[in-house]
Amino acid sequence: MPSAQDRVIRRALRTETTRNSRARTIARARLSVVLTLAATLLIWACSDGTAPAEPAPALLQVSAGDGQHAPAGTELPQRVIVQVLDASQRPLVGVHITWTSQMGAGDVITPESETTDGDGNVRARWRLDASEGTHILVATADGGVTAHASAFADAQPPTNVHALPVVTYEGSGQAVHPDFVPLPSSWSGDPFRLVATPYPGGDAAYENPSLFTGSTGTDWAVPQGVSNPIEHPDIGGYLSDPDMLYDPDANELRIYYRRVTSQNEIWMTRSSNGIAWSAPVLTVSAPNHLIVSPTIVRRSATEWLMWSVNAGSIGCGSATTTVELRRSTDGIQWSDPHAASLSDPDGFPWHIDVEWIPSRGEYWAVYPVKAAGGCTTDRLRFATSADGLHWTSYPAPVLLRGASDELRDIVYRSTIDFDADAGVVTLWYSGAKYDHGIYSWHLAWERMSPAQLLARVSTTPSTALRSAPSTPRLPPLTNETAP
């Protein structure tokens, strides 16, 4: 057994060994720091004093939006997205991208940012010019690396659409939801009347029925003695979706309109001279969104028909809609609705207009096509019926968004008239374009022969026109923003 003296010596030796080991570790650490600093200083001294360069873009690729179709003169449904990667396939942030059109001289490319984001992506909207065929877009990154995207512009249906300026009571000149009536020669003044509602920038506070007069159907003015709007809403709500007709038995004009609060109420006012209007009468009501865009036809003194769109409890965002027909013997008291068999090849009927065409013994309807879940409509459909219940919708649209600047982004409720004596079909359109963060709503018109109309709507739709209605990037219309 070791003596006490041996144990003391051993402890002293162990302590000394530990101290020496710690000293060697500290010395090695200090040496490593010195060597590292020296190496860094050496590298810095041998360089030009600038920081290490960022990795250069090695690859620019189109990650979305290539190979799309759209009608000529319109914006592609999807944004074009390009991504910048370095040589190690890592996304690069902050790389500047330049966009140019190689085929499509008038194409408009609107990037959402100038440089790549955290994933190396940049997005851009692409509006095609009026030329048909292939369009090429070139994206160029800093350093010269490029990527190409292509799109195909389908032919627009041939149109001859003209702007239809009107003077609205609040001064904007913006209007929506037109309806037309020819008057008999016994009425003094101009032979035509048009009703519409102002809708400046989507402000429903001004959406009230306003009357216009004209002698050509293409130029309109406020009738002398009339102060628009012809009806004002109570506090809360607005008066939308006007529809007008002439009653030869009473020799009077009638205007029906929809008062919107938590209910849809269809009111009617009448006039024997187009200037003084009667107190409005409530004709039918239902919960909100169940009577959209009423359109009335008088066949005789005792046969009146009203079509409207039932959008369910959801309204604009509904998955489907149904066109319903009510009947009346006086245009005031109406029957319960019956569903009409009006289906659409691309979506669902929205704000509808129906006219009886005596010379052809059939009803004509035009309506914008609504997609499931939204009502930002991009096309107008034509349909016919012998009895008002069973309808045939034609395969190609009457009109697509982009047919004129006024209808650049939305085609909405429109109205149609056929002058059998002159052999002329006239359409009055409404729609919108999106500029500077708001929709601007305007009217337009177009004339053609019945043969031209039927030829336009009977053609086989192109690839772009067979798709569901699409309005790219636009803020969707809602119950609060749709007319």
HELIX and SHEET records of a PDB file:
HELIX    1   1 ALA A    4  CYS A   46  1                                  43    
HELIX    2   2 PRO A  200  GLY A  202  5                                   3    
HELIX    3   3 ALA A  204  TYR A  206  5                                   3    
HELIX    4   4 GLY A  315  GLY A  317  5                                   3    
HELIX    5   5 ASP A  405  LEU A  407  5                                   3    
HELIX    6   6 PRO A  450  SER A  458  1                                   9    
HELIX    7   7 THR A  463  ARG A  466  1                                   4    
SHEET    1   A 4 LEU A  59  ALA A  64  0                                        
SHEET    2   A 4 VAL A  80  LEU A  85 -1                                        
SHEET    3   A 4 ASN A 121  ARG A 127 -1                                        
SHEET    4   A 4 VAL A 108  PRO A 111 -1                                        
SHEET    1   B 4 GLN A  68  PRO A  71  0                                        
SHEET    2   B 4 THR A 146  ASP A 154  1                                        
SHEET    3   B 4 GLY A 133  ALA A 141 -1                                        
SHEET    4   B 4 ILE A  97  MET A 103 -1                                        
SHEET    1   C 4 HIS A 162  ALA A 163  0                                        
SHEET    2   C 4 ILE A 438  MET A 448 -1                                        
SHEET    3   C 4 VAL A 424  ASP A 435 -1                                        
SHEET    4   C 4 ILE A 410  VAL A 411 -1                                        
SHEET    1   D 4 HIS A 162  ALA A 163  0                                        
SHEET    2   D 4 ILE A 438  MET A 448 -1                                        
SHEET    3   D 4 VAL A 424  ASP A 435 -1                                        
SHEET    4   D 4 THR A 415  ASP A 419 -1                                        
SHEET    1   E 3 ALA A 175  PRO A 182  0                                        
SHEET    2   E 3 PHE A 192  PRO A 198 -1                                        
SHEET    3   E 3 SER A 210  GLY A 214 -1                                        
SHEET    1   F 4 TYR A 238  ASP A 247  0                                        
SHEET    2   F 4 GLU A 252  VAL A 260 -1                                        
SHEET    3   F 4 GLN A 263  SER A 271 -1                                        
SHEET    4   F 4 VAL A 281  PRO A 287 -1                                        
SHEET    1   G 4 VAL A 292  SER A 300  0                                        
SHEET    2   G 4 GLU A 303  ASN A 310 -1                                        
SHEET    3   G 4 THR A 322  SER A 328 -1                                        
SHEET    4   G 4 HIS A 338  ALA A 339 -1                                        
SHEET    1   H 3 PHE A 348  PRO A 349  0                                        
SHEET    2   H 3 GLU A 362  LYS A 370 -1                                        
SHEET    3   H 3 ASP A 353  ILE A 357 -1                                        
SHEET    1   I 4 PHE A 348  PRO A 349  0                                        
SHEET    2   I 4 GLU A 362  LYS A 370 -1                                        
SHEET    3   I 4 ARG A 379  SER A 385 -1                                        
SHEET    4   I 4 TRP A 391  SER A 393 -1                                        
SHEET    1   J 4 PHE A 348  PRO A 349  0                                        
SHEET    2   J 4 GLU A 362  LYS A 370 -1                                        
SHEET    3   J 4 ARG A 379  SER A 385 -1                                        
SHEET    4   J 4 LEU A 399  LEU A 400 -1                                        
END                                                                             
